[in-house]
Amino acid sequence: MSDAIATTTLPRPRLSNGSASFLRKLAVLALLAALWQAAALWTAKPMLLPSFTDTMRALVAGILEDGLLASSWRSLTVLMKGYAIAVAISLVLVSLAVANGFAREALRTLISMFNPLPAIAILPLAMLWFGLGEASLVFVLVHSVLWPFSLATLGGFDGVPETQRLVGRNYGLKGPAYVALILVPAALPSVIYGLKIGWAFAWRTLIAAELVFGVSAGQGGLGWYIFRNRNELFTDKVFAGLVLVIVIGLLVEGVVFRLLESLTVRRWGMQR
């Protein structure tokens, strides 16, 4: 009898939130792969829609034989240059906007003007100004990240409670120290959100630029890999490149930014 009672009172093992979320994502990906495979078999036109298994074979072959990972790394290297420059410029502009009313209105006006402007639309100008090369891509990436990140960061700074602002003033903090020690920690959820939005904008802008114009053709970026195989009618390799674009996006979102959130805003109780 006592054994039965002990058995019934044993706690059931439960998955952590992170493990449960990971399993749900795997289930969604498996369902999408199954639907993809079924649609490809139903259409029976591999030139238009290669199957999931054919795409995976092309992906493995591209990694092992065609330098697909090297192409991806070259694209990511260019992206990180533009991303870092844009974040640095944005933090300076937002800091000035916090300290000065005219700078605030100027920044809001610039955001309203340039945030709706697609970054890919200014690539022809960048090519005229900087030529066919990495500088043009970096310029376009800075544009794609600067305005959405500035918008999110400025909104987060504006939402900092007045009590926290008073604490900084009471300690005599001014200028960069006030921004770094008071505003940034208090507005960190918005800052991280802006970083995530900026990353997404930059990644899709870079791939689109390489696809449409082949600016880094000599460097052989991931977008150029897709563009080249599309011209040669290797549809399975085109899909393999697109799958790698998605996988990189999932990894950055699910690993890099989730780790950043876990170490900061989730650990501090600022976000669920």
N, C-alpha and C positions, 0 to 999 in steps of 0.2 A: 504493500500500500504506500509506504513512504517512498519507494522507488518510483511509483507512478506519479506521486505528487511532485517529486523532484524533476521528473521528466517533463511534466506539463508546465513547470515554472521556468524552465531554461529559456533564456532570451534567444530569439531568432536572429540569425546573422543578417545584418543589413548592409547594403552597399552604401558607400559614401556618395555625396552629391556629385563629386567629380567623376567617380566610376559609373554612376547611373547615367550621367550626361554623355559620357564617352560611349557607353553601350547603345544609347538611343541614337547617337550620331552614326554609329556603325550600322545600326538597323536601317536607318534612312538611306545610307550609301548603298547597302546591299539591295534594298528595294529598287533604287534607281538603276543599279547595274542590271538587275533582273529585267526591269522594264526596257532598258536599252537593248539588251540581248534579244528579248522577244520581238521588239520592233524591227531590229535588223534582220532577224530570221524571217519575219513576216513580209517585209519589203523585198528581201532577197536582191538588193542592189548595193553591193559593197562599195561601188564607186561613189555613191551618194551617202550611204550610211553604213560604215563598217561595224561589225559586231563588237561587243565589249571585249571578247576574248582576242579578236584580231588586233584591237587597239592596244591591249595589254602586251601582246607580243611585239608590236611596233614600238611601244614605250621601252620595253626591256632592250630591244635591239638598238634603239636610239641612244640609250644610256651606255650600253656596252661598246657599240661600234661607231656611232655617229656624233659623239661628243655633245649629247643633249644636256648633260649636267654642266659641262663647261659653258655652254651657251647660256644656261640659266644663271650661272654664277656671274657671267659678264653683265647680264641684264640687271641682276641684283646689285652689283657694284655701282653701276651708273645710278640706279634708283637711290641707293643710300647716300650718294653724294648730293643729289638734288634734295632729298628728304632732310638731311642734316642742315643744309644751307637754309632751306625754307623755315624749319623750326627755329633756328637761331634768329633769323630776321624777324619772324613773327613775335618771338618773345621780346625783342627790343621794341618793336612797334607797339605791342600791347602794354608794355611797361610805360612807355611814353604816354599812351592814351590814358592810363590810370592816373598819371601825375598831372596831366594838362588837358583842360577842356577842349581847346582847339585841336590838339592832337587826337583826342577821342573822336570828335566829329569828322576830322579828316580820315581817320582809319575806318570809321563806319561808312563814310561815303565811298572809299576805295573798295571796301568789301561788297557794298551794294552794286558797284560798277563791275567788278572783275570776278566775283564769285559765280555769277550765272554764266560767265563766258567759258565755253569748253576749252580746255587746255590744248586739245588737238587742233583747234581752230587757229591758234597762234603759231603753230609749227612752221608754216610757210615763211612767216616773218622771221622766226628764229633761224631758219635756214639761210635767209638773205643776210641777216646780221652776223651770224657766227659760222656759217658754212655747213657742209655736210660732215657731221661728226658728233662727238660726245657733248660738246658745249651746247649745241642746239637742244639735245635731249635734256640736259641739266636745266637749261633755262625754262623749258616747258614743264619739267617736273616741279621746279620751284613755284611756278604759277599754280599748278594743280594742288599743291599742299598748302601754300601760304595763306590763302583766303579762308578755306574752311577751318583750318586750325586756329587762325586768328579769331574767327567768329566764335568758335567753341570756347576758347580760352578767355576772351573778353567777357563772354556771358558768364563763365564760371567766376571770374574776378568780381563782376558786378553782383553776384549772388553771395559773396562772403558776408556773414553776419557782422553787424556794426560792432558787436562786443569784441570780436576777434581783431577788428581793425583798431579799436581803442587800446587793446593790449599791446599791439605793435607800437602805437604812438607813445604809450606810457613808457615803454622801454627805449624810446628815442630812436626807433628804427625809421630810416628814410631811404628813398631811392631804391637801388638794387637790393639792399638788405631787406627792406620792407616787403618787396615783391617776393624774394626768395624764401624768406622765413615765415611770412604770414599769408600772403595771397596764394602762392603756389600750393602749399600743403592744404589749405582750406578748400581750394578749388580743384584739387587733384582729380576727382572723378571726371570733371569736365575737360581737364587737360588731357587725360588718358583717352577720353572719348574723341577729342580732337585729333590725337595722334592716330587713333584707329581709322577715323574717317580720312585723314590725310594719307595714310598708307594705302587704303583702298583706292583712292583717287589716283595716287601716284602709280600704283601697279597697273591699273587698267590704262592709264595714259601712256605709260612706257610701252606696253604691249601693242596698243593701237598705233603709236608712232612708228614702231618697227614694222608693223604689219602694212601700214598704208604707204609709208615713205621709204622704209628700209634705211633709215638714217645711219644705223650702226651696222650696215651690211658688212663692212670690212671687219668689224669686231665679232659678228656672228652671234647676236643676242637671241633670246628665246623667240621673240616676235619674228625676227628674220628667219629663224628655223621654220616656223609655221608658214611664213610667206613663201619661202623657197619651195617647200614641199607642196604647197597649193599650186604653184606654177607647174610643178612636175607631175601633178595629178596623183600624188601619193596620199590619198585621203586618210588612210589609217595612220600615217605619220602626222598629218594635220591634227587629227583627233588626239593622238598621243601628246602632241605639244599643248593642246588645249587642256587635256587632263592634268598635265604637269603645272600649268598656270593655276588651275583650281587647287591642286594639292599644295602648292606653295602658299596660296592664299589661306587655306585651311590651317596649315602649320603655323604660319605667322599669327593668325587670329587665335588659334587654339592653344598654342604653346607660349609664344613670346608675350603677347598681351595678357593672356590669362595668368602667366607667371608674374608679370608686372603688377597686375591687380591683386594677386594673392599676397604678394610681399608688401603691398601698400594699403590700398583702400579697403580691401576685404579684411585684412589683418587688423586694421584700425577701426573696423565697424562702420565705415562710411558707405559701404555698398554691400548688398546681400550676395 
